């Protein structure tokens, strides 16, 4: 039982080192404000509400680490003990965060710093889903299957998707089998670290954490995410996020 409880501790890694080129030159997207608060603050605020998360490791551009620490102190975040420096690509940044984790028996939750509308319930659901699938090494879970390595939230695609080359459609993909992937994504630490180290050695890059775990033999389960859990990519996304926040009964309309 003691080992099982160790496996249920969660460390969150929050990549927030993106430049946000589509916001304009010199703009650091995670620090863009949404209803008066930086995007990364919205994300971390929700993570701080989850009891299972014992530590949060933001990943920031090196130039932002000092100001970021000051910002986090101002908001009273209690679970940020260290900040990781960002890398050239998102994958490099997440790996830098993983390397700062001291608890080898924990689970790791990776959440984009620019998904400000994530809700506590979704975070808890991804954690609980991986907890329920846990089985000691060499054993199977209650359903008789090998234990899974990670859990990710997804939503069904609404639009028809076509594969094209040189501006010409090659084929129309079967929408019923396609899902849009979100964060937070939760993994056993050993599984995700192994996948990242293998990818580093192979020179392989992906834009999705689960893709690395899948590539190196891991089993990843999907659960239903939320259409409100949007990733802020363009200025228009900020307007959509502000609209959603205004619909929350406990939050005043932005303005």
N, C-alpha and C positions, 0 to 999 in steps of 0.2 A: 504494500500500500504506500509506503514511504517513497519508493521509486516512482510510482504512478503519480503521486502528488508533485514530484520534482518535474515530471514531464509536462505538467499543466501550468507551470510558470511561463509567462509570456513577456518577451522583450520586443518592443516595437521599433522598427527602423523607418524613418520618415524622410525619403529623398526630397530635398527642396533646394537643389542647386541649379535649377534650370534658368536659362537666360531669358526665355520668353520672347523669342525673336519676332513673333507675330504681334507682339504688343508694341514694338518699336525698339529701335536701337538703344542699348544701354539699360533697358528695363529688366529688373529681376522679378520674374513672375510670382514666385512664392510670397513676395512682400507687397504685391499689389493689394490694395485694400478693397474689401467687400463689406459694405455697410459699416465702415469705420474701423474694421479689424483686418490685419493682413491674412491672406489666404492660409498660410501655414499655421497661424494662431487658431483659426477655426478648426483645422484638422486636429491639432494637438489637444485642443480643449475637449474634444469628444473622446479622444483616446484616454485622457486623464480620468474620465468618468468610469472606466472599466476596471473593476477590482483585480482581475487576473493579470493586467499589464503592470509589471513591477518596475519597468524601466522603459524610457523613451529616448531613442538616439536620433536626433535630427541630423540630416546631412546638408551642409551649407557650403556655398562657395567660400574659399579660404578668406577672401576679403570681407565676407559677411559674418564670419564666426564670432567676432567680438561684439558687433552690434546685435547679432542674433541672440547671444547669451544675455545681453542687457534687456532685450525685448522679452525673452522668456522669463527673466527674473521679475520684470514689471507685471507680467500676468500671473505670477505666483505659481508657475508650473513646478510641481514637487518631484516629478519622476525623471527629469532631465539631469543626468549626472555627467554626461559627456556629449560633445558634438563632434561628428566626423567631418573631415574635409571632402568636398565634392571632387569628382573625377571628370575626365573628358566627356564620357558618356554616362547616361543614367546607370547603366550596368556597373560601371566603375564606382559610381557613388554608392550604390547599394552594397557593393563588396567592401568598400571602406567602412561602412556601418557595421556589416557582419563581423568584420575583424575586431571590432571593439567590444564584442559580446564576450563576457567572461564565463557565463553559465552555459556549459556545453550540453546540459540536459534540458534546456528550456525549449519552448516553441517560439518561433519568430513570426511576427506579424509585420508585413511590409505595406505601407500605405502612402500613396502619393500626397505630398504636401499641398498639391493644387486640386485636391478633391475636398473642398471645404464643407460639403453638405452631407458627408457621411454621418450616419446616426448610430447611437450606442447599440441599438438592437441588432443592426447588421454586423457590427464588430463582434458582439457577443455570439451571434449565430455562427460566424465563421470559426471562432475559437471552440465553441461547444461541439461543432461538427467534427473537428479534428480530434478533440478530446474523446469523443464517443467512439472513434475509430481506432484509438490507441490500443496496441497489444504488445506485450513484451517480445523481444527479439526471438524469432523462431516459432511464434505462436500465431494463430489466426483469430480474427475477431468473432463476435457472436454470430455474424451472418455467414461465417465460414470462408470469408475472403481474406486475402493478405491485407494487412493494415495499410492504409493510404499514407502518402507522404505530405499531402497538402490539400487545402480547401480554398476555392476561389469563388467570388460572387460573379454572376453573369446575368445578362438580360437578353431576351429574344430580340433578334433584329426585326425592325419594323419595315425596312425597305428591302426591295429585291436587290440582290448583289450580283454583279456581273464581273467576270474576269476578262480583262482586255489587254491587248499588246499593240503598241504603236497606234493607239487610237481606234483599234478595231476590236469588237467583242469576240472573244474566243468561245465563251460558254456562259450560261446563266447557272449560278450555283443554287443548290437546293436550300432554300431559306430555313426550312424546318429543322435542319441539322446545324445551323450556324448561331453562334452566340457572341454578344459583345462582352468583353471581359473588363472587370473593374478591380479596384482594390477596396478594402484590405484583402491581402492574400496571406494565408497562414500556413506555415510549414514546420516540420520538425527541424531543429537547428542543424543536425548532422546531414539531413537530406539536402537542404538548400545550400549549405556551405560547400558540400561535395560538388553539387551542380555548378556553383559559381567558380570553384577552383578548376574544375575540368574545362569549363568554357574559357577561362583565362589561359589555360595551357593550350587549348585548341585554337585560340584566336576566334572563337565564335561569339557573336553578339545577337541579342534579341531585345525587344522592347518590353517583354513581359517576363516576370520572375518565374511564373509557372512553366513557361516554355523551356527554360533551362532545366528545371526538374524533370519535365517530360522527356527531354532529349536524352537524358542520362538514366533512363529507366524508371523514374519515379511515377507513382500513381497519384493523380490529382482528381479530386472530386469537385463538382460544381454545385452551387446552391443559388437560389434566386437572389439577385441583387436588387437595386432600386433605380428606376429611371431618373430619380432626383439626384442620385450620387454621380453628378457629372464632373468631368475633368475640365478645368478652366484652361482653354487653349487660345481663345481669341477674345477681344473686348466684348463681343456679342454674348459670349458665355457668362461674363460677369452680369449682364443684364438679366439673363435667364436665372442665374443663381439668386440675384436680388429679389426677383419675383417669387421664387420658391421660399425664400426666407420670410418674405412678407406674408406668406400663407400659413406660417407656423403660428399656432395660437399663443405661444409663450414669448414670441419675439415681435417687437414693434416693426412696422413697415420701414424699410430704409428710406432715408430722405434727409 
